[in-house]
């Protein structure tokens, strides 16, 4: 037999205690297409970065701002733009990054061949095409960086 107890009203649920709803994965068909490589994802820039092994290969973007950059971003370098442009005629540099030419290139969702192009990019990733994919943290080679000018310390100036 249960003990009679005081009945207290529970306070109404506050939304802050509920788990956050995850946004749907933009262009999820891309992940399906490369599933055999066991890709993993991480949030990046409010988008979804897609990694295969130790390389970032794609970013999936569907945001309400700067919608022209929505689509599938390809992790590549400037040296590969020309050859990739032949395969993806609507590919271009990301505009939200504020530079005229960027290593990242986008296959925009508003292009007439978006899905075909995105699936072709997946085929290149599956084939291990070296034009797509970057190891995180790598930038332009040391040869391409300008050497910093040598600064003299205050100690050196007083010796003169």
C-alpha positions in Angstrom: 0.0 0.0 0.0 1.4 3.4 -0.9 1.8 6.2 1.5 -0.4 9.2 1.0 1.8 12.1 0.3 1.5 15.7 -0.3 0.6 16.4 -3.9 2.6 19.3 -5.4 2.1 20.8 -8.7 5.2 20.7 -11.0 6.3 23.9 -12.5 5.8 24.2 -16.2 8.7 23.0 -18.3 11.1 25.7 -19.4 12.3 25.3 -23.0 15.9 25.9 -21.8 15.9 22.4 -20.2 14.8 20.6 -23.4 17.5 19.3 -25.7 18.2 21.6 -28.6 16.8 20.6 -31.9 19.4 19.9 -34.4 19.1 21.5 -37.7 18.6 19.1 -40.6 21.8 18.1 -42.4 21.9 20.3 -45.6 22.2 18.3 -48.8 22.3 15.0 -46.9 22.4 13.1 -50.1 26.1 14.0 -50.2 26.8 12.1 -47.0 24.8 9.1 -48.4 26.9 9.2 -51.6 30.3 8.9 -49.7 29.0 6.7 -46.9 31.4 3.9 -47.9 34.3 6.1 -46.8 32.8 6.5 -43.3 32.8 10.3 -43.3 32.4 12.2 -40.1 31.1 15.7 -39.6 31.7 18.7 -37.4 30.0 22.1 -37.2 32.1 24.8 -38.8 31.1 28.4 -39.6 27.5 27.5 -38.9 27.8 24.9 -41.6 28.6 21.2 -41.6 32.2 20.2 -42.4 32.7 16.7 -43.8 35.9 14.8 -43.1 37.3 11.6 -44.6 40.1 10.1 -42.6 42.4 13.0 -41.7 41.2 15.4 -44.4 38.4 17.9 -44.6 36.8 17.4 -48.1 33.5 19.3 -48.2 31.3 21.7 -46.3 27.6 21.5 -46.6 25.9 24.9 -46.3 22.3 26.0 -46.2 21.9 29.3 -44.3 19.4 32.1 -44.5 22.1 34.8 -45.0 24.3 35.0 -48.1 22.3 32.4 -49.8 24.4 32.6 -52.9 27.1 30.6 -51.0 24.7 27.8 -50.1 25.6 24.4 -51.5 28.5 22.1 -51.3 31.9 23.7 -50.7 35.0 21.9 -52.1 38.2 21.9 -50.0 40.8 22.6 -52.7 43.6 24.9 -53.6 44.0 27.6 -56.2 46.3 25.4 -58.3 43.3 23.0 -59.0 40.7 25.6 -59.9 41.2 25.5 -63.6 41.0 21.7 -63.9 38.0 21.5 -61.6 36.3 24.4 -63.4 36.2 22.2 -66.6 34.3 19.6 -64.6 32.1 22.0 -62.7 31.2 24.9 -64.9 29.1 26.7 -62.2 31.8 26.3 -59.5 33.2 29.6 -58.1 35.0 31.1 -55.1 33.1 31.5 -51.8 31.8 35.1 -51.6 31.3 35.3 -47.8 35.0 34.9 -47.2 35.5 38.4 -48.7 38.3 37.6 -51.1 38.0 37.5 -54.9 39.6 34.0 -55.1 39.7 31.5 -52.3 40.9 28.0 -52.0 37.4 27.0 -51.0 35.1 26.7 -54.0 31.3 26.3 -54.0 28.9 24.3 -56.1 25.9 26.6 -55.5 22.5 25.2 -54.8 20.9 27.6 -57.3 23.0 26.2 -60.2 20.9 24.3 -62.7 23.2 21.3 -62.4 23.7 21.4 -58.6 22.8 17.8 -57.7 24.6 16.3 -60.7 27.7 18.4 -59.8 27.5 17.5 -56.1 27.3 13.8 -56.9 30.2 14.1 -59.3 32.2 15.8 -56.5 31.3 12.8 -54.3 32.7 10.5 -57.0 36.0 12.4 -57.0 36.1 12.1 -53.2 35.4 8.4 -53.4 38.2 8.0 -56.0 40.6 9.8 -53.8 41.1 12.7 -56.2 44.0 14.8 -54.8 42.3 18.0 -56.0 39.7 17.7 -53.2 40.6 17.6 -49.6 42.9 19.4 -47.2 44.5 18.3 -43.9 43.2 20.7 -41.3 45.6 23.4 -40.3 47.6 23.4 -43.6 47.9 26.5 -45.5 50.0 27.7 -48.5 53.4 26.3 -48.6 56.3 28.1 -46.9 57.8 29.0 -50.3 54.7 31.1 -51.2 54.8 33.1 -48.0 56.5 36.4 -48.0 59.5 36.6 -45.6 58.9 38.9 -42.6 61.3 41.8 -42.5 63.9 41.6 -39.8 63.2 43.9 -36.9 66.0 45.2 -34.8 65.5 45.2 -31.1 65.9 48.2 -28.9 69.1 46.6 -27.5 70.6 46.4 -31.1 69.7 50.0 -31.8 71.5 51.3 -28.7 74.7 49.4 -29.6 75.0 51.5 -32.8 
